[in-house]
């Protein structure tokens, strides 16, 4: 059996293979509710053979959405439509996962395909006066100026993540991922480029990572012991003076000790002046270092598109899983085709067996 198609056990959950579907924003919700778009979109990845299928970044507070059309889990009413999706994913043999998120200073922005100014104003359904971050520093001139969270605001956000985890469990999700990457709220606390606080949550590495660890501890206390907890990290800001891979390794080591089962290693997103060196597999070295030096199970992302490429990454011990995003949008059944390329039978749904290559 290939490494890519070997199972991976995380606590009491076993993924049938080591292919995950990255959280990918769809900007297609109304008032945070999932609908048939999300069922078909995510369900296709499950029938396509993925091991773990994650929802997009799912907001734990209404003001924590990136756009007014983001998926949400801040209200008990959101649970029913999410439960339908989680149930379908699991019935196809995949593990249903949900990414819990807060956009921080990158909130109330327009969908990528909508015209107009970047910020969605109150008259358009936005909330520019209710944007929060560790410090009152906007992402750019096109974004609203956030307010700095005080101690009470931090506690409210932590409580919102905990409540969201409870709803995720009720909906039937089997793995929760804390979004601490791509310039959103948790990442904003981590990086000295966005965190200029002079209290217990700013300054030193220990202080800047305090919020993330408080969230992990609170989620681990609420999320069942038998179910895995993941964290998505940006390994580097790709900007001078920012968060870097050494920081990511050190934090990942601590996350492991606080009960995190999987670190999903990505990069960037914090500042508009980032300078990314992009190439096939360009983020694999970050995951490799985290895996080797922090001793934690890792997933890698970023321009992984070929079955042989994914197999080599895992076979060589550079990561434990590969998460695919845009390639899965192009080919929702990528895992089935990858299995054929590697000489594996693949998890073909019986309804599709007539199409399996011979």
TAVEN-V237424 format. One record per backbone hydrogen bond with DSSP energy under -1.0 kcal/mol. CO is the residue of the C=O (numbers start at 1). NH is the residue of the N-H. If there is no record, write none. Layout:
{{CO | NH} {CO | NH}}
//
This chain:
{{3 | 6} {4 | 18} {8 | 15} {10 | 13} {13 | 10} {15 | 8} {18 | 322} {19 | 51} {19 | 52} {20 | 324} {21 | 54} {30 | 33} {32 | 72} {35 | 39} {36 | 40} {37 | 41} {38 | 42} {39 | 43} {40 | 44} {42 | 46} {43 | 47} {44 | 48} {45 | 50} {46 | 49} {48 | 336} {51 | 95} {52 | 21} {53 | 97} {58 | 101} {59 | 73} {61 | 64} {62 | 65} {64 | 103} {65 | 108} {66 | 109} {67 | 70} {69 | 29} {71 | 59} {75 | 78} {76 | 79} {78 | 82} {79 | 83} {80 | 84} {81 | 85} {82 | 86} {83 | 87} {84 | 88} {85 | 89} {86 | 90} {87 | 91} {88 | 92} {89 | 94} {90 | 93} {95 | 53} {96 | 174} {96 | 175} {97 | 55} {98 | 177} {99 | 58} {100 | 179} {101 | 60} {102 | 185} {103 | 106} {104 | 107} {108 | 120} {111 | 114} {118 | 110} {121 | 124} {121 | 126} {122 | 125} {127 | 130} {131 | 147} {133 | 149} {135 | 137} {140 | 143} {147 | 133} {150 | 154} {151 | 155} {152 | 156} {153 | 157} {154 | 158} {155 | 159} {156 | 160} {157 | 161} {158 | 162} {159 | 163} {160 | 164} {161 | 165} {162 | 166} {163 | 167} {164 | 168} {165 | 169} {166 | 170} {167 | 171} {168 | 173} {169 | 172} {175 | 98} {176 | 230} {177 | 100} {178 | 232} {181 | 184} {184 | 188} {185 | 189} {186 | 190} {187 | 191} {191 | 194} {191 | 195} {199 | 202} {204 | 208} {205 | 209} {209 | 213} {210 | 214} {211 | 215} {212 | 216} {213 | 217} {214 | 218} {215 | 219} {216 | 220} {217 | 221} {218 | 222} {219 | 223} {224 | 227} {226 | 12} {228 | 176} {229 | 261} {229 | 262} {230 | 178} {231 | 264} {232 | 180} {233 | 266} {236 | 268} {238 | 275} {239 | 242} {243 | 237} {244 | 248} {245 | 249} {246 | 250} {247 | 251} {248 | 252} {249 | 253} {250 | 254} {251 | 255} {252 | 256} {253 | 257} {254 | 258} {255 | 260} {256 | 259} {262 | 231} {263 | 299} {264 | 233} {266 | 235} {271 | 274} {279 | 282} {281 | 284} {283 | 287} {284 | 288} {285 | 289} {286 | 290} {287 | 291} {288 | 292} {289 | 293} {290 | 294} {297 | 263} {298 | 320} {298 | 321} {299 | 265} {300 | 323} {306 | 310} {307 | 311} {308 | 312} {309 | 313} {310 | 314} {311 | 315} {312 | 316} {313 | 318} {314 | 317} {321 | 300} {322 | 20} {324 | 22} {325 | 329} {326 | 330} {327 | 331} {331 | 334} {333 | 337} {334 | 338} {335 | 339} {336 | 340} {337 | 341} {338 | 342} {339 | 344} {340 | 343} {346 | 348} {349 | 352} {352 | 355} {353 | 356}}
//
